Amino acid sequence: MAKKTVATAESEAVGQQTEEKNELEEKTPVGATVEETQEERETLVQQMKIVVLKRFRDKFDHKMWYEAGDEVTFDRERAIDVIERDLAKLKE
């Protein structure tokens, strides 16, 4: 088995990053930058859809009520909090 030099390993890593960036650019909508698309994907990963099981008031806007059966999208941390208190479940 041939040993890789540090330069060879770095070159391969840069090549892989370039390939990943090119793939992302191919999937990027016209007019959007790669960074914008990555941010959108990261935001989607951080959000979760839940179904409300019991009526509850919004934590930040106390005038807002979520009714049983409502489908809501929360950030991951907030969704987990609501699910742990048996107020909602993950949307299947």
Secondary structure, DSSP 8 states (H G I E B T S, - for coil): -----HHHHHHHHHHHHHHHHHHHHHHS-TT--HHHHHHHHHHHHHEEEEEESS-EE-SS-TT-EE-TT-EEEEEHHHHHHHHHTTSEEE--
